[in-house]
Amino acid sequence: MVPGAPAGDHRLFRCWAVHAADDTVATLGGVEDRTPAIGDAADAMTDNELETAIAALHARERELLVAGDSDAAFALMGTKFVLLSTLEGRRR
């Protein structure tokens, strides 16, 4: 179990993981680092959930870039990298 994550329904957990990713963007600048929580959430996700989350993060990253918010897009890219690394590690 990931500290702070909801127990039970995996859909709630996935929503929590996405919220944690959003918090990473919101706390850019060193106020708070959520990378360990995102890594823990990624470890608890199924491959399908990881793929869905990666696609959603990629879409949001593109929206942020189009809107001109490159700092937030860059922070989201870091979150996406954690998920991609987890998925890649499982497939080796």
Biopython code that builds the backbone (N, CA, C, O; Angstrom):
import numpy as np
from Bio.PDB.StructureBuilder import StructureBuilder

atoms = [
    (1, "MET", "N", (0.840, -1.190, 0.000)),
    (1, "MET", "CA", (0.000, 0.000, 0.000)),
    (1, "MET", "C", (0.878, 1.243, 0.000)),
    (1, "MET", "O", (1.882, 1.300, 0.709)),
    (2, "VAL", "N", (0.510, 2.208, -0.771)),
    (2, "VAL", "CA", (1.232, 3.470, -0.862)),
    (2, "VAL", "C", (0.710, 4.426, 0.202)),
    (2, "VAL", "O", (-0.500, 4.630, 0.306)),
    (3, "PRO", "N", (1.615, 5.022, 1.005)),
    (3, "PRO", "CA", (1.156, 5.960, 2.028)),
    (3, "PRO", "C", (0.346, 7.104, 1.421)),
    (3, "PRO", "O", (0.775, 7.727, 0.450)),
    (4, "GLY", "N", (-0.812, 7.374, 1.988)),
    (4, "GLY", "CA", (-1.664, 8.455, 1.505)),
    (4, "GLY", "C", (-2.622, 8.049, 0.406)),
    (4, "GLY", "O", (-3.528, 8.808, 0.063)),
    (5, "ALA", "N", (-2.436, 6.861, -0.154)),
    (5, "ALA", "CA", (-3.298, 6.405, -1.244)),
    (5, "ALA", "C", (-4.551, 5.751, -0.679)),
    (5, "ALA", "O", (-4.505, 5.134, 0.385)),
    (6, "PRO", "N", (-5.671, 5.884, -1.385)),
    (6, "PRO", "CA", (-6.907, 5.248, -0.917)),
    (6, "PRO", "C", (-6.840, 3.735, -1.075)),
    (6, "PRO", "O", (-6.245, 3.229, -2.027)),
    (7, "ALA", "N", (-7.436, 3.037, -0.164)),
    (7, "ALA", "CA", (-7.505, 1.575, -0.244)),
    (7, "ALA", "C", (-8.739, 1.173, -1.033)),
    (7, "ALA", "O", (-9.680, 1.954, -1.174)),
    (8, "GLY", "N", (-8.730, -0.029, -1.536)),
    (8, "GLY", "CA", (-9.916, -0.561, -2.195)),
    (8, "GLY", "C", (-9.892, -0.402, -3.700)),
    (8, "GLY", "O", (-8.967, -0.865, -4.368)),
    (9, "ASP", "N", (-10.886, 0.238, -4.220)),
    (9, "ASP", "CA", (-11.129, 0.364, -5.651)),
    (9, "ASP", "C", (-9.909, 0.923, -6.380)),
    (9, "ASP", "O", (-9.425, 2.007, -6.052)),
    (10, "HIS", "N", (-9.414, 0.176, -7.377)),
    (10, "HIS", "CA", (-8.231, 0.619, -8.125)),
    (10, "HIS", "C", (-8.489, 1.912, -8.895)),
    (10, "HIS", "O", (-7.542, 2.639, -9.198)),
    (11, "ARG", "N", (-9.742, 2.214, -9.218)),
    (11, "ARG", "CA", (-10.041, 3.472, -9.914)),
    (11, "ARG", "C", (-9.780, 4.661, -9.004)),
    (11, "ARG", "O", (-9.312, 5.703, -9.464)),
    (12, "LEU", "N", (-10.080, 4.516, -7.713)),
    (12, "LEU", "CA", (-9.759, 5.574, -6.756)),
    (12, "LEU", "C", (-8.253, 5.754, -6.658)),
    (12, "LEU", "O", (-7.753, 6.876, -6.581)),
    (13, "PHE", "N", (-7.540, 4.640, -6.663)),
    (13, "PHE", "CA", (-6.090, 4.705, -6.578)),
    (13, "PHE", "C", (-5.521, 5.419, -7.798)),
    (13, "PHE", "O", (-4.623, 6.250, -7.668)),
    (14, "ARG", "N", (-6.036, 5.102, -8.978)),
    (14, "ARG", "CA", (-5.553, 5.743, -10.204)),
    (14, "ARG", "C", (-5.840, 7.236, -10.159)),
    (14, "ARG", "O", (-5.000, 8.034, -10.574)),
    (15, "CYS", "N", (-7.001, 7.628, -9.668)),
    (15, "CYS", "CA", (-7.319, 9.054, -9.518)),
    (15, "CYS", "C", (-6.358, 9.718, -8.546)),
    (15, "CYS", "O", (-5.925, 10.850, -8.764)),
    (16, "TRP", "N", (-6.026, 9.008, -7.469)),
    (16, "TRP", "CA", (-5.070, 9.551, -6.507)),
    (16, "TRP", "C", (-3.707, 9.738, -7.170)),
    (16, "TRP", "O", (-3.044, 10.750, -6.943)),
    (17, "ALA", "N", (-3.284, 8.770, -7.990)),
    (17, "ALA", "CA", (-1.983, 8.861, -8.653)),
    (17, "ALA", "C", (-1.945, 10.048, -9.614)),
    (17, "ALA", "O", (-0.940, 10.755, -9.693)),
    (18, "VAL", "N", (-3.031, 10.265, -10.335)),
    (18, "VAL", "CA", (-3.094, 11.413, -11.237)),
    (18, "VAL", "C", (-3.059, 12.705, -10.443)),
    (18, "VAL", "O", (-2.404, 13.667, -10.842)),
    (19, "HIS", "N", (-3.770, 12.729, -9.308)),
    (19, "HIS", "CA", (-3.744, 13.908, -8.438)),
    (19, "HIS", "C", (-2.326, 14.152, -7.918)),
    (19, "HIS", "O", (-1.884, 15.299, -7.843)),
    (20, "ALA", "N", (-1.615, 13.088, -7.562)),
    (20, "ALA", "CA", (-0.231, 13.229, -7.095)),
    (20, "ALA", "C", (0.638, 13.807, -8.205)),
    (20, "ALA", "O", (1.536, 14.609, -7.951)),
    (21, "ALA", "N", (0.359, 13.388, -9.445)),
    (21, "ALA", "CA", (1.109, 13.945, -10.572)),
    (21, "ALA", "C", (0.816, 15.431, -10.722)),
    (21, "ALA", "O", (1.728, 16.220, -10.973)),
    (22, "ASP", "N", (-0.440, 15.818, -10.573)),
    (22, "ASP", "CA", (-0.794, 17.232, -10.632)),
    (22, "ASP", "C", (-0.118, 18.012, -9.518)),
    (22, "ASP", "O", (0.317, 19.144, -9.729)),
    (23, "ASP", "N", (-0.026, 17.416, -8.328)),
    (23, "ASP", "CA", (0.649, 18.070, -7.210)),
    (23, "ASP", "C", (2.118, 18.300, -7.515)),
    (23, "ASP", "O", (2.694, 19.295, -7.075)),
    (24, "THR", "N", (2.732, 17.393, -8.263)),
    (24, "THR", "CA", (4.131, 17.565, -8.638)),
    (24, "THR", "C", (4.287, 18.838, -9.450)),
    (24, "THR", "O", (5.220, 19.609, -9.228)),
    (25, "VAL", "N", (3.383, 19.060, -10.383)),
    (25, "VAL", "CA", (3.426, 20.273, -11.187)),
    (25, "VAL", "C", (3.191, 21.493, -10.313)),
    (25, "VAL", "O", (3.870, 22.509, -10.462)),
    (26, "ALA", "N", (2.230, 21.396, -9.400)),
    (26, "ALA", "CA", (1.877, 22.531, -8.563)),
    (26, "ALA", "C", (2.982, 22.910, -7.591)),
    (26, "ALA", "O", (3.054, 24.061, -7.159)),
    (27, "THR", "N", (3.842, 21.965, -7.242)),
    (27, "THR", "CA", (4.887, 22.256, -6.268)),
    (27, "THR", "C", (6.253, 22.401, -6.910)),
    (27, "THR", "O", (7.271, 22.307, -6.224)),
    (28, "LEU", "N", (6.294, 22.629, -8.212)),
    (28, "LEU", "CA", (7.552, 22.852, -8.910)),
    (28, "LEU", "C", (8.301, 23.987, -8.235)),
    (28, "LEU", "O", (7.717, 25.025, -7.927)),
    (29, "GLY", "N", (9.571, 23.796, -8.009)),
    (29, "GLY", "CA", (10.365, 24.813, -7.363)),
    (29, "GLY", "C", (10.942, 24.329, -6.050)),
    (29, "GLY", "O", (11.543, 25.109, -5.312)),
    (30, "GLY", "N", (10.768, 23.057, -5.750)),
    (30, "GLY", "CA", (11.405, 22.466, -4.591)),
    (30, "GLY", "C", (10.610, 22.538, -3.303)),
    (30, "GLY", "O", (11.095, 22.088, -2.264)),
    (31, "VAL", "N", (9.410, 23.086, -3.334)),
    (31, "VAL", "CA", (8.617, 23.155, -2.110)),
    (31, "VAL", "C", (8.318, 21.754, -1.605)),
    (31, "VAL", "O", (8.384, 21.496, -0.403)),
    (32, "GLU", "N", (7.994, 20.859, -2.508)),
    (32, "GLU", "CA", (7.659, 19.496, -2.125)),
    (32, "GLU", "C", (7.980, 18.582, -3.294)),
    (32, "GLU", "O", (7.698, 18.929, -4.441)),
    (33, "ASP", "N", (8.560, 17.426, -3.029)),
    (33, "ASP", "CA", (8.914, 16.477, -4.079)),
    (33, "ASP", "C", (8.039, 15.246, -3.943)),
    (33, "ASP", "O", (8.138, 14.515, -2.958)),
    (34, "ARG", "N", (7.184, 15.011, -4.925)),
    (34, "ARG", "CA", (6.250, 13.878, -4.889)),
    (34, "ARG", "C", (6.759, 12.676, -5.685)),
    (34, "ARG", "O", (6.042, 11.685, -5.821)),
    (35, "THR", "N", (7.983, 12.745, -6.212)),
    (35, "THR", "CA", (8.479, 11.664, -7.047)),
    (35, "THR", "C", (8.414, 10.306, -6.359)),
    (35, "THR", "O", (7.979, 9.346, -6.994)),
    (36, "PRO", "N", (8.825, 10.166, -5.082)),
    (36, "PRO", "CA", (8.698, 8.846, -4.447)),
    (36, "PRO", "C", (7.254, 8.340, -4.407)),
    (36, "PRO", "O", (7.018, 7.150, -4.615)),
    (37, "ALA", "N", (6.300, 9.210, -4.147)),
    (37, "ALA", "CA", (4.890, 8.796, -4.114)),
    (37, "ALA", "C", (4.431, 8.361, -5.498)),
    (37, "ALA", "O", (3.667, 7.405, -5.628)),
    (38, "ILE", "N", (4.885, 9.049, -6.519)),
    (38, "ILE", "CA", (4.501, 8.673, -7.882)),
    (38, "ILE", "C", (5.121, 7.331, -8.244)),
    (38, "ILE", "O", (4.472, 6.502, -8.882)),
    (39, "GLY", "N", (6.365, 7.109, -7.845)),
    (39, "GLY", "CA", (7.005, 5.822, -8.085)),
    (39, "GLY", "C", (6.274, 4.688, -7.378)),
    (39, "GLY", "O", (6.087, 3.612, -7.946)),
    (40, "ASP", "N", (5.862, 4.933, -6.140)),
    (40, "ASP", "CA", (5.099, 3.925, -5.401)),
    (40, "ASP", "C", (3.758, 3.649, -6.070)),
    (40, "ASP", "O", (3.332, 2.498, -6.169)),
    (41, "ALA", "N", (3.094, 4.706, -6.530)),
    (41, "ALA", "CA", (1.813, 4.534, -7.224)),
    (41, "ALA", "C", (2.011, 3.755, -8.515)),
    (41, "ALA", "O", (1.211, 2.880, -8.845)),
    (42, "ALA", "N", (3.079, 4.070, -9.248)),
    (42, "ALA", "CA", (3.365, 3.367, -10.504)),
    (42, "ALA", "C", (3.607, 1.883, -10.244)),
    (42, "ALA", "O", (3.141, 1.033, -11.003)),
    (43, "ASP", "N", (4.332, 1.575, -9.180)),
    (43, "ASP", "CA", (4.594, 0.169, -8.841)),
    (43, "ASP", "C", (3.313, -0.594, -8.561)),
    (43, "ASP", "O", (3.231, -1.792, -8.833)),
    (44, "ALA", "N", (2.308, 0.088, -8.019)),
    (44, "ALA", "CA", (1.055, -0.565, -7.651)),
    (44, "ALA", "C", (0.078, -0.682, -8.829)),
    (44, "ALA", "O", (-0.916, -1.402, -8.734)),
    (45, "MET", "N", (0.349, 0.012, -9.927)),
    (45, "MET", "CA", (-0.554, -0.007, -11.085)),
    (45, "MET", "C", (-0.306, -1.237, -11.954)),
    (45, "MET", "O", (0.796, -1.785, -11.986)),
    (46, "THR", "N", (-1.350, -1.654, -12.652)),
    (46, "THR", "CA", (-1.200, -2.703, -13.654)),
    (46, "THR", "C", (-0.573, -2.083, -14.895)),
    (46, "THR", "O", (-0.505, -0.860, -15.017)),
    (47, "ASP", "N", (-0.115, -2.927, -15.817)),
    (47, "ASP", "CA", (0.455, -2.416, -17.066)),
    (47, "ASP", "C", (-0.563, -1.577, -17.833)),
    (47, "ASP", "O", (-0.219, -0.530, -18.383)),
    (48, "ASN", "N", (-1.812, -2.030, -17.871)),
    (48, "ASN", "CA", (-2.852, -1.279, -18.578)),
    (48, "ASN", "C", (-3.085, 0.084, -17.932)),
    (48, "ASN", "O", (-3.255, 1.085, -18.628)),
    (49, "GLU", "N", (-3.093, 0.118, -16.601)),
    (49, "GLU", "CA", (-3.273, 1.390, -15.904)),
    (49, "GLU", "C", (-2.103, 2.325, -16.168)),
    (49, "GLU", "O", (-2.293, 3.529, -16.343)),
    (50, "LEU", "N", (-0.890, 1.775, -16.197)),
    (50, "LEU", "CA", (0.280, 2.596, -16.510)),
    (50, "LEU", "C", (0.179, 3.181, -17.911)),
    (50, "LEU", "O", (0.438, 4.366, -18.119)),
    (51, "GLU", "N", (-0.199, 2.341, -18.871)),
    (51, "GLU", "CA", (-0.328, 2.825, -20.250)),
    (51, "GLU", "C", (-1.375, 3.931, -20.353)),
    (51, "GLU", "O", (-1.174, 4.918, -21.061)),
    (52, "THR", "N", (-2.491, 3.764, -19.647)),
    (52, "THR", "CA", (-3.542, 4.786, -19.650)),
    (52, "THR", "C", (-3.040, 6.079, -19.020)),
    (52, "THR", "O", (-3.268, 7.164, -19.555)),
    (53, "ALA", "N", (-2.365, 5.966, -17.896)),
    (53, "ALA", "CA", (-1.840, 7.157, -17.214)),
    (53, "ALA", "C", (-0.780, 7.855, -18.060)),
    (53, "ALA", "O", (-0.752, 9.084, -18.116)),
    (54, "ILE", "N", (0.083, 7.098, -18.713)),
    (54, "ILE", "CA", (1.122, 7.678, -19.571)),
    (54, "ILE", "C", (0.479, 8.438, -20.719)),
    (54, "ILE", "O", (0.897, 9.550, -21.041)),
    (55, "ALA", "N", (-0.532, 7.845, -21.335)),
    (55, "ALA", "CA", (-1.225, 8.520, -22.436)),
    (55, "ALA", "C", (-1.893, 9.806, -21.961)),
    (55, "ALA", "O", (-1.842, 10.823, -22.653)),
    (56, "ALA", "N", (-2.519, 9.768, -20.784)),
    (56, "ALA", "CA", (-3.183, 10.961, -20.239)),
    (56, "ALA", "C", (-2.160, 12.043, -19.909)),
    (56, "ALA", "O", (-2.392, 13.220, -20.186)),
    (57, "LEU", "N", (-1.038, 11.657, -19.323)),
    (57, "LEU", "CA", (0.007, 12.633, -19.007)),
    (57, "LEU", "C", (0.598, 13.235, -20.275)),
    (57, "LEU", "O", (0.887, 14.430, -20.331)),
    (58, "HIS", "N", (0.772, 12.399, -21.285)),
    (58, "HIS", "CA", (1.300, 12.901, -22.562)),
    (58, "HIS", "C", (0.349, 13.924, -23.183)),
    (58, "HIS", "O", (0.779, 14.968, -23.673)),
    (59, "ALA", "N", (-0.934, 13.616, -23.156)),
    (59, "ALA", "CA", (-1.925, 14.551, -23.705)),
    (59, "ALA", "C", (-1.918, 15.867, -22.932)),
    (59, "ALA", "O", (-1.972, 16.942, -23.530)),
    (60, "ARG", "N", (-1.852, 15.783, -21.611)),
    (60, "ARG", "CA", (-1.823, 17.001, -20.788)),
    (60, "ARG", "C", (-0.540, 17.793, -21.023)),
    (60, "ARG", "O", (-0.562, 19.023, -21.067)),
    (61, "GLU", "N", (0.563, 17.091, -21.173)),
    (61, "GLU", "CA", (1.840, 17.740, -21.463)),
    (61, "GLU", "C", (1.750, 18.551, -22.764)),
    (61, "GLU", "O", (2.225, 19.684, -22.833)),
    (62, "ARG", "N", (1.142, 17.961, -23.777)),
    (62, "ARG", "CA", (0.972, 18.667, -25.057)),
    (62, "ARG", "C", (0.081, 19.896, -24.889)),
    (62, "ARG", "O", (0.368, 20.957, -25.445)),
    (63, "GLU", "N", (-1.002, 19.750, -24.120)),
    (63, "GLU", "CA", (-1.888, 20.903, -23.865)),
    (63, "GLU", "C", (-1.118, 22.039, -23.201)),
    (63, "GLU", "O", (-1.275, 23.204, -23.567)),
    (64, "LEU", "N", (-0.295, 21.693, -22.234)),
    (64, "LEU", "CA", (0.491, 22.712, -21.527)),
    (64, "LEU", "C", (1.495, 23.385, -22.461)),
    (64, "LEU", "O", (1.701, 24.596, -22.390)),
    (65, "LEU", "N", (2.110, 22.603, -23.325)),
    (65, "LEU", "CA", (3.057, 23.185, -24.279)),
    (65, "LEU", "C", (2.361, 24.128, -25.246)),
    (65, "LEU", "O", (2.872, 25.207, -25.545)),
    (66, "VAL", "N", (1.201, 23.722, -25.731)),
    (66, "VAL", "CA", (0.427, 24.574, -26.639)),
    (66, "VAL", "C", (0.021, 25.862, -25.932)),
    (66, "VAL", "O", (-0.003, 26.929, -26.546)),
    (67, "ALA", "N", (-0.299, 25.765, -24.645)),
    (67, "ALA", "CA", (-0.699, 26.931, -23.864)),
    (67, "ALA", "C", (0.500, 27.802, -23.468)),
    (67, "ALA", "O", (0.328, 28.892, -22.923)),
    (68, "GLY", "N", (1.697, 27.318, -23.744)),
    (68, "GLY", "CA", (2.890, 28.099, -23.441)),
    (68, "GLY", "C", (3.432, 27.910, -22.034)),
    (68, "GLY", "O", (4.296, 28.672, -21.601)),
    (69, "ASP", "N", (2.948, 26.923, -21.322)),
    (69, "ASP", "CA", (3.413, 26.676, -19.961)),
    (69, "ASP", "C", (4.467, 25.570, -19.979)),
    (69, "ASP", "O", (4.201, 24.436, -19.581)),
    (70, "SER", "N", (5.656, 25.914, -20.444)),
    (70, "SER", "CA", (6.701, 24.911, -20.601)),
    (70, "SER", "C", (7.228, 24.398, -19.264)),
    (70, "SER", "O", (7.658, 23.247, -19.183)),
    (71, "ASP", "N", (7.207, 25.220, -18.213)),
    (71, "ASP", "CA", (7.661, 24.752, -16.899)),
    (71, "ASP", "C", (6.776, 23.627, -16.381)),
    (71, "ASP", "O", (7.272, 22.603, -15.912)),
    (72, "ALA", "N", (5.471, 23.820, -16.467)),
    (72, "ALA", "CA", (4.540, 22.778, -16.009)),
    (72, "ALA", "C", (4.646, 21.537, -16.895)),
    (72, "ALA", "O", (4.585, 20.411, -16.400)),
    (73, "ALA", "N", (4.805, 21.742, -18.204)),
    (73, "ALA", "CA", (4.942, 20.616, -19.125)),
    (73, "ALA", "C", (6.205, 19.822, -18.804)),
    (73, "ALA", "O", (6.194, 18.592, -18.845)),
    (74, "PHE", "N", (7.285, 20.518, -18.486)),
    (74, "PHE", "CA", (8.533, 19.853, -18.147)),
    (74, "PHE", "C", (8.377, 19.039, -16.861)),
    (74, "PHE", "O", (8.875, 17.916, -16.778)),
    (75, "ALA", "N", (7.696, 19.590, -15.866)),
    (75, "ALA", "CA", (7.462, 18.867, -14.619)),
    (75, "ALA", "C", (6.622, 17.615, -14.870)),
    (75, "ALA", "O", (6.883, 16.561, -14.290)),
    (76, "LEU", "N", (5.625, 17.734, -15.726)),
    (76, "LEU", "CA", (4.782, 16.596, -16.058)),
    (76, "LEU", "C", (5.585, 15.536, -16.804)),
    (76, "LEU", "O", (5.355, 14.338, -16.637)),
    (77, "MET", "N", (6.525, 15.984, -17.622)),
    (77, "MET", "CA", (7.383, 15.064, -18.355)),
    (77, "MET", "C", (8.174, 14.188, -17.371)),
    (77, "MET", "O", (8.382, 13.001, -17.621)),
    (78, "GLY", "N", (8.606, 14.776, -16.265)),
    (78, "GLY", "CA", (9.312, 14.001, -15.248)),
    (78, "GLY", "C", (8.428, 12.922, -14.649)),
    (78, "GLY", "O", (8.877, 11.799, -14.418)),
    (79, "THR", "N", (7.181, 13.261, -14.400)),
    (79, "THR", "CA", (6.223, 12.290, -13.880)),
    (79, "THR", "C", (6.006, 11.170, -14.893)),
    (79, "THR", "O", (5.991, 9.990, -14.545)),
    (80, "LYS", "N", (5.841, 11.563, -16.138)),
    (80, "LYS", "CA", (5.631, 10.576, -17.202)),
    (80, "LYS", "C", (6.844, 9.643, -17.309)),
    (80, "LYS", "O", (6.693, 8.445, -17.549)),
    (81, "PHE", "N", (8.043, 10.202, -17.128)),
    (81, "PHE", "CA", (9.256, 9.391, -17.190)),
    (81, "PHE", "C", (9.271, 8.325, -16.102)),
    (81, "PHE", "O", (9.695, 7.196, -16.352)),
    (82, "VAL", "N", (8.817, 8.663, -14.905)),
    (82, "VAL", "CA", (8.751, 7.685, -13.809)),
    (82, "VAL", "C", (7.843, 6.527, -14.218)),
    (82, "VAL", "O", (8.191, 5.363, -14.021)),
    (83, "LEU", "N", (6.682, 6.846, -14.785)),
    (83, "LEU", "CA", (5.743, 5.792, -15.201)),
    (83, "LEU", "C", (6.322, 4.956, -16.342)),
    (83, "LEU", "O", (6.213, 3.730, -16.340)),
    (84, "LEU", "N", (6.940, 5.631, -17.318)),
    (84, "LEU", "CA", (7.553, 4.915, -18.438)),
    (84, "LEU", "C", (8.665, 3.984, -17.962)),
    (84, "LEU", "O", (8.782, 2.852, -18.432)),
    (85, "SER", "N", (9.473, 4.466, -17.033)),
    (85, "SER", "CA", (10.565, 3.646, -16.491)),
    (85, "SER", "C", (10.031, 2.410, -15.786)),
    (85, "SER", "O", (10.595, 1.323, -15.916)),
    (86, "THR", "N", (8.949, 2.574, -15.043)),
    (86, "THR", "CA", (8.340, 1.443, -14.350)),
    (86, "THR", "C", (7.838, 0.412, -15.352)),
    (86, "THR", "O", (8.088, -0.785, -15.205)),
    (87, "LEU", "N", (7.131, 0.885, -16.367)),
    (87, "LEU", "CA", (6.592, -0.023, -17.380)),
    (87, "LEU", "C", (7.709, -0.725, -18.146)),
    (87, "LEU", "O", (7.645, -1.931, -18.384)),
    (88, "GLU", "N", (8.718, 0.026, -18.523)),
    (88, "GLU", "CA", (9.854, -0.556, -19.252)),
    (88, "GLU", "C", (10.563, -1.611, -18.404)),
    (88, "GLU", "O", (10.949, -2.666, -18.906)),
    (89, "GLY", "N", (10.730, -1.316, -17.115)),
    (89, "GLY", "CA", (11.381, -2.268, -16.221)),
    (89, "GLY", "C", (10.629, -3.582, -16.114)),
    (89, "GLY", "O", (11.244, -4.641, -15.991)),
    (90, "ARG", "N", (9.336, -3.525, -16.158)),
    (90, "ARG", "CA", (8.526, -4.752, -16.088)),
    (90, "ARG", "C", (8.651, -5.575, -17.358)),
    (90, "ARG", "O", (8.537, -6.800, -17.315)),
    (91, "ARG", "N", (8.878, -4.934, -18.462)),
    (91, "ARG", "CA", (8.886, -5.625, -19.755)),
    (91, "ARG", "C", (10.248, -6.202, -20.121)),
    (91, "ARG", "O", (10.393, -6.861, -21.150)),
    (92, "ARG", "N", (11.231, -5.956, -19.289)),
    (92, "ARG", "CA", (12.567, -6.533, -19.564)),
    (92, "ARG", "C", (12.658, -7.930, -19.066)),
    (92, "ARG", "O", (13.700, -8.569, -19.208)),
]
sb = StructureBuilder()
sb.init_structure("model")
sb.init_model(0)
sb.init_chain("A")
sb.init_seg("    ")
for serial, (resi, resn, name, xyz) in enumerate(atoms, 1):
    if name == "N":
        sb.init_residue(resn, " ", resi, " ")
    sb.init_atom(name, np.array(xyz, "f"), 0.0, 1.0, " ", f" {name:<3s}", serial, name[0])
structure = sb.get_structure()
